[in-house]
Amino acid sequence: MRAALLRRRDHMASALKAYFDDRLAFTLPTGGYHVWGRWNVDVDDRKLLDVAIESGVVITPGRAYGADPGSVRLTFASSREEEIEDGILRLRAAFNSMKGS
């Protein structure tokens, strides 16, 4: 299970770097099931949640867990690697639609 989680974590990290570049800073966890990130651009994380859901991916704004606005928790534990990349692509599409990119 640990090896599978590490592969999923690393796959998510690679996809985030590839598709968000410096717009999202994140911490690579040494354990657990989530990647925590912080948007480096102004984004309404509540609206992004709605747009992301419409795009077929669920994220959790960090404020749901008491973190500052602009933070996000992304879960990799329950998805296959190919689903993770698809989810990050959907998140990018949602993000870009909000930013007008």
Rosetta constraint file for C-alpha pairs under 8 A:
AtomPair CA 1 CA 5 HARMONIC 6.19 0.50
AtomPair CA 2 CA 6 HARMONIC 6.14 0.50
AtomPair CA 3 CA 7 HARMONIC 6.26 0.50
AtomPair CA 4 CA 8 HARMONIC 6.25 0.50
AtomPair CA 5 CA 9 HARMONIC 5.99 0.50
AtomPair CA 5 CA 33 HARMONIC 7.39 0.50
AtomPair CA 5 CA 76 HARMONIC 7.60 0.50
AtomPair CA 5 CA 77 HARMONIC 6.16 0.50
AtomPair CA 6 CA 10 HARMONIC 6.02 0.50
AtomPair CA 7 CA 11 HARMONIC 5.99 0.50
AtomPair CA 7 CA 81 HARMONIC 7.67 0.50
AtomPair CA 8 CA 12 HARMONIC 6.13 0.50
AtomPair CA 8 CA 76 HARMONIC 5.99 0.50
AtomPair CA 8 CA 77 HARMONIC 7.05 0.50
AtomPair CA 8 CA 79 HARMONIC 7.80 0.50
AtomPair CA 8 CA 80 HARMONIC 7.16 0.50
AtomPair CA 8 CA 81 HARMONIC 5.59 0.50
AtomPair CA 8 CA 84 HARMONIC 7.53 0.50
AtomPair CA 9 CA 13 HARMONIC 6.20 0.50
AtomPair CA 9 CA 28 HARMONIC 7.79 0.50
AtomPair CA 9 CA 33 HARMONIC 7.85 0.50
AtomPair CA 9 CA 34 HARMONIC 7.90 0.50
AtomPair CA 9 CA 35 HARMONIC 7.62 0.50
AtomPair CA 9 CA 76 HARMONIC 6.16 0.50
AtomPair CA 9 CA 77 HARMONIC 7.94 0.50
AtomPair CA 10 CA 14 HARMONIC 6.14 0.50
AtomPair CA 11 CA 15 HARMONIC 6.22 0.50
AtomPair CA 11 CA 81 HARMONIC 6.44 0.50
AtomPair CA 11 CA 84 HARMONIC 7.29 0.50
AtomPair CA 11 CA 85 HARMONIC 7.38 0.50
AtomPair CA 12 CA 16 HARMONIC 6.06 0.50
AtomPair CA 12 CA 76 HARMONIC 7.00 0.50
AtomPair CA 12 CA 81 HARMONIC 7.91 0.50
AtomPair CA 12 CA 84 HARMONIC 6.14 0.50
AtomPair CA 12 CA 85 HARMONIC 6.75 0.50
AtomPair CA 12 CA 88 HARMONIC 7.65 0.50
AtomPair CA 13 CA 17 HARMONIC 6.18 0.50
AtomPair CA 13 CA 28 HARMONIC 7.27 0.50
AtomPair CA 14 CA 18 HARMONIC 6.08 0.50
AtomPair CA 15 CA 19 HARMONIC 5.93 0.50
AtomPair CA 15 CA 85 HARMONIC 5.98 0.50
AtomPair CA 15 CA 88 HARMONIC 6.54 0.50
AtomPair CA 16 CA 20 HARMONIC 5.43 0.50
AtomPair CA 16 CA 21 HARMONIC 7.05 0.50
AtomPair CA 16 CA 24 HARMONIC 7.70 0.50
AtomPair CA 16 CA 88 HARMONIC 6.74 0.50
AtomPair CA 17 CA 21 HARMONIC 4.85 0.50
AtomPair CA 17 CA 22 HARMONIC 7.58 0.50
AtomPair CA 19 CA 88 HARMONIC 7.52 0.50
AtomPair CA 19 CA 89 HARMONIC 7.15 0.50
AtomPair CA 19 CA 92 HARMONIC 6.75 0.50
AtomPair CA 20 CA 24 HARMONIC 5.99 0.50
AtomPair CA 20 CA 92 HARMONIC 7.12 0.50
AtomPair CA 22 CA 40 HARMONIC 7.06 0.50
AtomPair CA 23 CA 39 HARMONIC 5.89 0.50
AtomPair CA 23 CA 40 HARMONIC 4.94 0.50
AtomPair CA 23 CA 41 HARMONIC 6.03 0.50
AtomPair CA 24 CA 37 HARMONIC 6.31 0.50
AtomPair CA 24 CA 38 HARMONIC 5.67 0.50
AtomPair CA 24 CA 39 HARMONIC 4.55 0.50
AtomPair CA 24 CA 40 HARMONIC 5.54 0.50
AtomPair CA 24 CA 41 HARMONIC 7.86 0.50
AtomPair CA 25 CA 37 HARMONIC 5.43 0.50
AtomPair CA 25 CA 38 HARMONIC 5.29 0.50
AtomPair CA 25 CA 39 HARMONIC 6.37 0.50
AtomPair CA 25 CA 40 HARMONIC 6.70 0.50
AtomPair CA 26 CA 35 HARMONIC 6.79 0.50
AtomPair CA 26 CA 36 HARMONIC 5.61 0.50
AtomPair CA 26 CA 37 HARMONIC 3.92 0.50
AtomPair CA 26 CA 38 HARMONIC 6.20 0.50
AtomPair CA 27 CA 35 HARMONIC 6.33 0.50
AtomPair CA 27 CA 36 HARMONIC 5.78 0.50
AtomPair CA 27 CA 37 HARMONIC 6.39 0.50
AtomPair CA 28 CA 35 HARMONIC 6.22 0.50
AtomPair CA 28 CA 36 HARMONIC 7.75 0.50
AtomPair CA 29 CA 34 HARMONIC 7.30 0.50
AtomPair CA 29 CA 35 HARMONIC 6.41 0.50
AtomPair CA 33 CA 75 HARMONIC 5.81 0.50
AtomPair CA 33 CA 76 HARMONIC 5.88 0.50
AtomPair CA 33 CA 77 HARMONIC 5.02 0.50
AtomPair CA 34 CA 73 HARMONIC 6.32 0.50
AtomPair CA 34 CA 74 HARMONIC 5.40 0.50
AtomPair CA 34 CA 75 HARMONIC 4.36 0.50
AtomPair CA 34 CA 76 HARMONIC 6.00 0.50
AtomPair CA 34 CA 77 HARMONIC 7.30 0.50
AtomPair CA 35 CA 73 HARMONIC 5.82 0.50
AtomPair CA 35 CA 74 HARMONIC 5.15 0.50
AtomPair CA 35 CA 75 HARMONIC 6.38 0.50
AtomPair CA 35 CA 76 HARMONIC 7.62 0.50
AtomPair CA 36 CA 62 HARMONIC 7.99 0.50
AtomPair CA 36 CA 71 HARMONIC 7.21 0.50
AtomPair CA 36 CA 72 HARMONIC 5.79 0.50
AtomPair CA 36 CA 73 HARMONIC 4.62 0.50
AtomPair CA 36 CA 74 HARMONIC 6.35 0.50
AtomPair CA 37 CA 71 HARMONIC 5.54 0.50
AtomPair CA 37 CA 72 HARMONIC 5.13 0.50
AtomPair CA 37 CA 73 HARMONIC 6.35 0.50
AtomPair CA 37 CA 74 HARMONIC 7.84 0.50
AtomPair CA 38 CA 70 HARMONIC 5.67 0.50
AtomPair CA 38 CA 71 HARMONIC 4.23 0.50
AtomPair CA 38 CA 72 HARMONIC 6.13 0.50
AtomPair CA 39 CA 43 HARMONIC 7.14 0.50
AtomPair CA 39 CA 70 HARMONIC 5.49 0.50
AtomPair CA 39 CA 71 HARMONIC 6.27 0.50
AtomPair CA 39 CA 72 HARMONIC 7.82 0.50
AtomPair CA 42 CA 70 HARMONIC 7.60 0.50
AtomPair CA 43 CA 48 HARMONIC 7.42 0.50
AtomPair CA 43 CA 70 HARMONIC 6.65 0.50
AtomPair CA 44 CA 48 HARMONIC 6.12 0.50
AtomPair CA 44 CA 70 HARMONIC 7.26 0.50
AtomPair CA 45 CA 49 HARMONIC 6.10 0.50
AtomPair CA 45 CA 61 HARMONIC 5.95 0.50
AtomPair CA 45 CA 69 HARMONIC 7.04 0.50
AtomPair CA 45 CA 70 HARMONIC 5.95 0.50
AtomPair CA 45 CA 71 HARMONIC 7.74 0.50
AtomPair CA 45 CA 72 HARMONIC 7.87 0.50
AtomPair CA 46 CA 50 HARMONIC 6.64 0.50
AtomPair CA 46 CA 61 HARMONIC 6.90 0.50
AtomPair CA 47 CA 51 HARMONIC 6.23 0.50
AtomPair CA 48 CA 52 HARMONIC 5.79 0.50
AtomPair CA 48 CA 94 HARMONIC 6.90 0.50
AtomPair CA 48 CA 95 HARMONIC 6.58 0.50
AtomPair CA 48 CA 98 HARMONIC 7.28 0.50
AtomPair CA 49 CA 53 HARMONIC 6.16 0.50
AtomPair CA 49 CA 58 HARMONIC 6.99 0.50
AtomPair CA 49 CA 59 HARMONIC 6.19 0.50
AtomPair CA 49 CA 60 HARMONIC 7.08 0.50
AtomPair CA 49 CA 61 HARMONIC 7.11 0.50
AtomPair CA 50 CA 54 HARMONIC 6.33 0.50
AtomPair CA 51 CA 55 HARMONIC 6.22 0.50
AtomPair CA 51 CA 94 HARMONIC 5.57 0.50
AtomPair CA 51 CA 95 HARMONIC 7.87 0.50
AtomPair CA 51 CA 98 HARMONIC 7.86 0.50
AtomPair CA 52 CA 56 HARMONIC 6.33 0.50
AtomPair CA 52 CA 57 HARMONIC 5.38 0.50
AtomPair CA 52 CA 58 HARMONIC 6.18 0.50
AtomPair CA 52 CA 59 HARMONIC 7.23 0.50
AtomPair CA 52 CA 90 HARMONIC 7.11 0.50
AtomPair CA 52 CA 91 HARMONIC 5.76 0.50
AtomPair CA 52 CA 94 HARMONIC 5.19 0.50
AtomPair CA 52 CA 95 HARMONIC 7.62 0.50
AtomPair CA 53 CA 57 HARMONIC 5.08 0.50
AtomPair CA 53 CA 58 HARMONIC 5.34 0.50
AtomPair CA 53 CA 59 HARMONIC 7.90 0.50
AtomPair CA 55 CA 90 HARMONIC 5.93 0.50
AtomPair CA 55 CA 91 HARMONIC 7.36 0.50
AtomPair CA 55 CA 93 HARMONIC 7.58 0.50
AtomPair CA 55 CA 94 HARMONIC 6.27 0.50
AtomPair CA 56 CA 87 HARMONIC 7.73 0.50
AtomPair CA 56 CA 90 HARMONIC 6.83 0.50
AtomPair CA 57 CA 87 HARMONIC 5.71 0.50
AtomPair CA 57 CA 90 HARMONIC 6.38 0.50
AtomPair CA 57 CA 91 HARMONIC 6.58 0.50
AtomPair CA 59 CA 72 HARMONIC 7.10 0.50
AtomPair CA 59 CA 73 HARMONIC 6.52 0.50
AtomPair CA 59 CA 74 HARMONIC 5.82 0.50
AtomPair CA 59 CA 75 HARMONIC 7.82 0.50
AtomPair CA 60 CA 64 HARMONIC 7.00 0.50
AtomPair CA 60 CA 72 HARMONIC 5.76 0.50
AtomPair CA 60 CA 73 HARMONIC 5.22 0.50
AtomPair CA 60 CA 74 HARMONIC 6.70 0.50
AtomPair CA 61 CA 69 HARMONIC 7.53 0.50
AtomPair CA 61 CA 70 HARMONIC 7.37 0.50
AtomPair CA 61 CA 71 HARMONIC 6.03 0.50
AtomPair CA 61 CA 72 HARMONIC 4.51 0.50
AtomPair CA 61 CA 73 HARMONIC 6.28 0.50
AtomPair CA 62 CA 66 HARMONIC 6.59 0.50
AtomPair CA 62 CA 67 HARMONIC 4.89 0.50
AtomPair CA 62 CA 68 HARMONIC 6.56 0.50
AtomPair CA 62 CA 69 HARMONIC 6.72 0.50
AtomPair CA 62 CA 70 HARMONIC 7.23 0.50
AtomPair CA 62 CA 71 HARMONIC 4.70 0.50
AtomPair CA 62 CA 72 HARMONIC 4.54 0.50
AtomPair CA 62 CA 73 HARMONIC 5.82 0.50
AtomPair CA 63 CA 67 HARMONIC 4.57 0.50
AtomPair CA 63 CA 68 HARMONIC 5.62 0.50
AtomPair CA 63 CA 69 HARMONIC 5.68 0.50
AtomPair CA 63 CA 71 HARMONIC 7.07 0.50
AtomPair CA 63 CA 72 HARMONIC 7.97 0.50
AtomPair CA 67 CA 71 HARMONIC 6.63 0.50
AtomPair CA 76 CA 84 HARMONIC 6.82 0.50
AtomPair CA 79 CA 83 HARMONIC 5.84 0.50
AtomPair CA 79 CA 84 HARMONIC 6.18 0.50
AtomPair CA 80 CA 84 HARMONIC 6.38 0.50
AtomPair CA 81 CA 85 HARMONIC 6.66 0.50
AtomPair CA 82 CA 86 HARMONIC 6.36 0.50
AtomPair CA 83 CA 87 HARMONIC 6.01 0.50
AtomPair CA 84 CA 88 HARMONIC 6.26 0.50
AtomPair CA 85 CA 89 HARMONIC 6.20 0.50
AtomPair CA 86 CA 90 HARMONIC 6.20 0.50
AtomPair CA 87 CA 91 HARMONIC 6.11 0.50
AtomPair CA 88 CA 92 HARMONIC 6.10 0.50
AtomPair CA 89 CA 93 HARMONIC 6.26 0.50
AtomPair CA 90 CA 94 HARMONIC 6.22 0.50
AtomPair CA 91 CA 95 HARMONIC 6.01 0.50
AtomPair CA 92 CA 96 HARMONIC 5.93 0.50
AtomPair CA 93 CA 97 HARMONIC 6.07 0.50
AtomPair CA 94 CA 98 HARMONIC 6.45 0.50
AtomPair CA 95 CA 99 HARMONIC 6.27 0.50
AtomPair CA 96 CA 100 HARMONIC 5.79 0.50
AtomPair CA 96 CA 101 HARMONIC 4.85 0.50
AtomPair CA 97 CA 101 HARMONIC 6.38 0.50
